[in-house]
């Protein structure tokens, strides 16, 4: 959760992000997550790595 290489936008679904040492508040507000630190809370999630 430090390097932000896996930063992506959560387009659909919900996740629980365990640790976040690199995303700013504005990124979280826009729906960005760290996929390496995220556990799906819904059956389906859609992530956008290009956004």
Phi and psi restraints in degrees (range 20) as a CNS / XPLOR table:
assign (resid 1 and name C) (resid 2 and name N)
       (resid 2 and name CA) (resid 2 and name C) 1.0 -109.7 20.0 2
assign (resid 2 and name N) (resid 2 and name CA)
       (resid 2 and name C) (resid 3 and name N) 1.0 -38.9 20.0 2
assign (resid 2 and name C) (resid 3 and name N)
       (resid 3 and name CA) (resid 3 and name C) 1.0 -83.2 20.0 2
assign (resid 3 and name N) (resid 3 and name CA)
       (resid 3 and name C) (resid 4 and name N) 1.0 -22.5 20.0 2
assign (resid 3 and name C) (resid 4 and name N)
       (resid 4 and name CA) (resid 4 and name C) 1.0 66.4 20.0 2
assign (resid 4 and name N) (resid 4 and name CA)
       (resid 4 and name C) (resid 5 and name N) 1.0 15.7 20.0 2
assign (resid 4 and name C) (resid 5 and name N)
       (resid 5 and name CA) (resid 5 and name C) 1.0 -61.9 20.0 2
assign (resid 5 and name N) (resid 5 and name CA)
       (resid 5 and name C) (resid 6 and name N) 1.0 -32.5 20.0 2
assign (resid 5 and name C) (resid 6 and name N)
       (resid 6 and name CA) (resid 6 and name C) 1.0 -92.1 20.0 2
assign (resid 6 and name N) (resid 6 and name CA)
       (resid 6 and name C) (resid 7 and name N) 1.0 12.3 20.0 2
assign (resid 6 and name C) (resid 7 and name N)
       (resid 7 and name CA) (resid 7 and name C) 1.0 -58.7 20.0 2
assign (resid 7 and name N) (resid 7 and name CA)
       (resid 7 and name C) (resid 8 and name N) 1.0 131.6 20.0 2
assign (resid 7 and name C) (resid 8 and name N)
       (resid 8 and name CA) (resid 8 and name C) 1.0 -151.3 20.0 2
assign (resid 8 and name N) (resid 8 and name CA)
       (resid 8 and name C) (resid 9 and name N) 1.0 168.8 20.0 2
assign (resid 8 and name C) (resid 9 and name N)
       (resid 9 and name CA) (resid 9 and name C) 1.0 -100.5 20.0 2
assign (resid 9 and name N) (resid 9 and name CA)
       (resid 9 and name C) (resid 10 and name N) 1.0 130.0 20.0 2
assign (resid 9 and name C) (resid 10 and name N)
       (resid 10 and name CA) (resid 10 and name C) 1.0 -81.1 20.0 2
assign (resid 10 and name N) (resid 10 and name CA)
       (resid 10 and name C) (resid 11 and name N) 1.0 109.3 20.0 2
assign (resid 10 and name C) (resid 11 and name N)
       (resid 11 and name CA) (resid 11 and name C) 1.0 -88.9 20.0 2
assign (resid 11 and name N) (resid 11 and name CA)
       (resid 11 and name C) (resid 12 and name N) 1.0 -36.8 20.0 2
assign (resid 11 and name C) (resid 12 and name N)
       (resid 12 and name CA) (resid 12 and name C) 1.0 -146.8 20.0 2
assign (resid 12 and name N) (resid 12 and name CA)
       (resid 12 and name C) (resid 13 and name N) 1.0 142.2 20.0 2
assign (resid 12 and name C) (resid 13 and name N)
       (resid 13 and name CA) (resid 13 and name C) 1.0 96.4 20.0 2
assign (resid 13 and name N) (resid 13 and name CA)
       (resid 13 and name C) (resid 14 and name N) 1.0 -172.3 20.0 2
assign (resid 13 and name C) (resid 14 and name N)
       (resid 14 and name CA) (resid 14 and name C) 1.0 -134.5 20.0 2
assign (resid 14 and name N) (resid 14 and name CA)
       (resid 14 and name C) (resid 15 and name N) 1.0 145.0 20.0 2
assign (resid 14 and name C) (resid 15 and name N)
       (resid 15 and name CA) (resid 15 and name C) 1.0 -134.2 20.0 2
assign (resid 15 and name N) (resid 15 and name CA)
       (resid 15 and name C) (resid 16 and name N) 1.0 160.6 20.0 2
assign (resid 15 and name C) (resid 16 and name N)
       (resid 16 and name CA) (resid 16 and name C) 1.0 -110.8 20.0 2
assign (resid 16 and name N) (resid 16 and name CA)
       (resid 16 and name C) (resid 17 and name N) 1.0 118.2 20.0 2
assign (resid 16 and name C) (resid 17 and name N)
       (resid 17 and name CA) (resid 17 and name C) 1.0 -91.6 20.0 2
assign (resid 17 and name N) (resid 17 and name CA)
       (resid 17 and name C) (resid 18 and name N) 1.0 117.1 20.0 2
assign (resid 17 and name C) (resid 18 and name N)
       (resid 18 and name CA) (resid 18 and name C) 1.0 -70.4 20.0 2
assign (resid 18 and name N) (resid 18 and name CA)
       (resid 18 and name C) (resid 19 and name N) 1.0 -47.0 20.0 2
assign (resid 18 and name C) (resid 19 and name N)
       (resid 19 and name CA) (resid 19 and name C) 1.0 -136.5 20.0 2
assign (resid 19 and name N) (resid 19 and name CA)
       (resid 19 and name C) (resid 20 and name N) 1.0 146.9 20.0 2
assign (resid 19 and name C) (resid 20 and name N)
       (resid 20 and name CA) (resid 20 and name C) 1.0 -147.4 20.0 2
assign (resid 20 and name N) (resid 20 and name CA)
       (resid 20 and name C) (resid 21 and name N) 1.0 104.5 20.0 2
assign (resid 20 and name C) (resid 21 and name N)
       (resid 21 and name CA) (resid 21 and name C) 1.0 -110.8 20.0 2
assign (resid 21 and name N) (resid 21 and name CA)
       (resid 21 and name C) (resid 22 and name N) 1.0 2.4 20.0 2
assign (resid 21 and name C) (resid 22 and name N)
       (resid 22 and name CA) (resid 22 and name C) 1.0 -129.9 20.0 2
assign (resid 22 and name N) (resid 22 and name CA)
       (resid 22 and name C) (resid 23 and name N) 1.0 -22.8 20.0 2
assign (resid 22 and name C) (resid 23 and name N)
       (resid 23 and name CA) (resid 23 and name C) 1.0 -83.6 20.0 2
assign (resid 23 and name N) (resid 23 and name CA)
       (resid 23 and name C) (resid 24 and name N) 1.0 138.8 20.0 2
assign (resid 23 and name C) (resid 24 and name N)
       (resid 24 and name CA) (resid 24 and name C) 1.0 -82.1 20.0 2
assign (resid 24 and name N) (resid 24 and name CA)
       (resid 24 and name C) (resid 25 and name N) 1.0 163.7 20.0 2
assign (resid 24 and name C) (resid 25 and name N)
       (resid 25 and name CA) (resid 25 and name C) 1.0 -57.1 20.0 2
assign (resid 25 and name N) (resid 25 and name CA)
       (resid 25 and name C) (resid 26 and name N) 1.0 -40.7 20.0 2
assign (resid 25 and name C) (resid 26 and name N)
       (resid 26 and name CA) (resid 26 and name C) 1.0 -65.3 20.0 2
assign (resid 26 and name N) (resid 26 and name CA)
       (resid 26 and name C) (resid 27 and name N) 1.0 -32.0 20.0 2
assign (resid 26 and name C) (resid 27 and name N)
       (resid 27 and name CA) (resid 27 and name C) 1.0 -69.5 20.0 2
assign (resid 27 and name N) (resid 27 and name CA)
       (resid 27 and name C) (resid 28 and name N) 1.0 -41.5 20.0 2
assign (resid 27 and name C) (resid 28 and name N)
       (resid 28 and name CA) (resid 28 and name C) 1.0 -63.1 20.0 2
assign (resid 28 and name N) (resid 28 and name CA)
       (resid 28 and name C) (resid 29 and name N) 1.0 -41.0 20.0 2
assign (resid 28 and name C) (resid 29 and name N)
       (resid 29 and name CA) (resid 29 and name C) 1.0 -63.2 20.0 2
assign (resid 29 and name N) (resid 29 and name CA)
       (resid 29 and name C) (resid 30 and name N) 1.0 -30.6 20.0 2
assign (resid 29 and name C) (resid 30 and name N)
       (resid 30 and name CA) (resid 30 and name C) 1.0 -87.5 20.0 2
assign (resid 30 and name N) (resid 30 and name CA)
       (resid 30 and name C) (resid 31 and name N) 1.0 1.7 20.0 2
assign (resid 30 and name C) (resid 31 and name N)
       (resid 31 and name CA) (resid 31 and name C) 1.0 96.3 20.0 2
assign (resid 31 and name N) (resid 31 and name CA)
       (resid 31 and name C) (resid 32 and name N) 1.0 11.3 20.0 2
assign (resid 31 and name C) (resid 32 and name N)
       (resid 32 and name CA) (resid 32 and name C) 1.0 -78.6 20.0 2
assign (resid 32 and name N) (resid 32 and name CA)
       (resid 32 and name C) (resid 33 and name N) 1.0 145.6 20.0 2
assign (resid 32 and name C) (resid 33 and name N)
       (resid 33 and name CA) (resid 33 and name C) 1.0 -137.1 20.0 2
assign (resid 33 and name N) (resid 33 and name CA)
       (resid 33 and name C) (resid 34 and name N) 1.0 169.5 20.0 2
assign (resid 33 and name C) (resid 34 and name N)
       (resid 34 and name CA) (resid 34 and name C) 1.0 -104.1 20.0 2
assign (resid 34 and name N) (resid 34 and name CA)
       (resid 34 and name C) (resid 35 and name N) 1.0 111.5 20.0 2
assign (resid 34 and name C) (resid 35 and name N)
       (resid 35 and name CA) (resid 35 and name C) 1.0 -65.4 20.0 2
assign (resid 35 and name N) (resid 35 and name CA)
       (resid 35 and name C) (resid 36 and name N) 1.0 -28.9 20.0 2
assign (resid 35 and name C) (resid 36 and name N)
       (resid 36 and name CA) (resid 36 and name C) 1.0 -69.6 20.0 2
assign (resid 36 and name N) (resid 36 and name CA)
       (resid 36 and name C) (resid 37 and name N) 1.0 -17.4 20.0 2
assign (resid 36 and name C) (resid 37 and name N)
       (resid 37 and name CA) (resid 37 and name C) 1.0 -111.3 20.0 2
assign (resid 37 and name N) (resid 37 and name CA)
       (resid 37 and name C) (resid 38 and name N) 1.0 8.1 20.0 2
assign (resid 37 and name C) (resid 38 and name N)
       (resid 38 and name CA) (resid 38 and name C) 1.0 -110.1 20.0 2
assign (resid 38 and name N) (resid 38 and name CA)
       (resid 38 and name C) (resid 39 and name N) 1.0 135.2 20.0 2
assign (resid 38 and name C) (resid 39 and name N)
       (resid 39 and name CA) (resid 39 and name C) 1.0 -112.9 20.0 2
assign (resid 39 and name N) (resid 39 and name CA)
       (resid 39 and name C) (resid 40 and name N) 1.0 125.1 20.0 2
assign (resid 39 and name C) (resid 40 and name N)
       (resid 40 and name CA) (resid 40 and name C) 1.0 -61.1 20.0 2
assign (resid 40 and name N) (resid 40 and name CA)
       (resid 40 and name C) (resid 41 and name N) 1.0 137.8 20.0 2
assign (resid 40 and name C) (resid 41 and name N)
       (resid 41 and name CA) (resid 41 and name C) 1.0 -109.2 20.0 2
assign (resid 41 and name N) (resid 41 and name CA)
       (resid 41 and name C) (resid 42 and name N) 1.0 -7.6 20.0 2
assign (resid 41 and name C) (resid 42 and name N)
       (resid 42 and name CA) (resid 42 and name C) 1.0 -122.7 20.0 2
assign (resid 42 and name N) (resid 42 and name CA)
       (resid 42 and name C) (resid 43 and name N) 1.0 162.5 20.0 2
assign (resid 42 and name C) (resid 43 and name N)
       (resid 43 and name CA) (resid 43 and name C) 1.0 -63.4 20.0 2
assign (resid 43 and name N) (resid 43 and name CA)
       (resid 43 and name C) (resid 44 and name N) 1.0 -33.3 20.0 2
assign (resid 43 and name C) (resid 44 and name N)
       (resid 44 and name CA) (resid 44 and name C) 1.0 -126.5 20.0 2
assign (resid 44 and name N) (resid 44 and name CA)
       (resid 44 and name C) (resid 45 and name N) 1.0 134.3 20.0 2
assign (resid 44 and name C) (resid 45 and name N)
       (resid 45 and name CA) (resid 45 and name C) 1.0 -130.1 20.0 2
assign (resid 45 and name N) (resid 45 and name CA)
       (resid 45 and name C) (resid 46 and name N) 1.0 149.3 20.0 2
assign (resid 45 and name C) (resid 46 and name N)
       (resid 46 and name CA) (resid 46 and name C) 1.0 -125.7 20.0 2
assign (resid 46 and name N) (resid 46 and name CA)
       (resid 46 and name C) (resid 47 and name N) 1.0 126.3 20.0 2
assign (resid 46 and name C) (resid 47 and name N)
       (resid 47 and name CA) (resid 47 and name C) 1.0 -116.6 20.0 2
assign (resid 47 and name N) (resid 47 and name CA)
       (resid 47 and name C) (resid 48 and name N) 1.0 143.9 20.0 2
assign (resid 47 and name C) (resid 48 and name N)
       (resid 48 and name CA) (resid 48 and name C) 1.0 -118.4 20.0 2
assign (resid 48 and name N) (resid 48 and name CA)
       (resid 48 and name C) (resid 49 and name N) 1.0 109.7 20.0 2
assign (resid 48 and name C) (resid 49 and name N)
       (resid 49 and name CA) (resid 49 and name C) 1.0 -87.8 20.0 2
assign (resid 49 and name N) (resid 49 and name CA)
       (resid 49 and name C) (resid 50 and name N) 1.0 -9.1 20.0 2
assign (resid 49 and name C) (resid 50 and name N)
       (resid 50 and name CA) (resid 50 and name C) 1.0 -95.5 20.0 2
assign (resid 50 and name N) (resid 50 and name CA)
       (resid 50 and name C) (resid 51 and name N) 1.0 -11.7 20.0 2
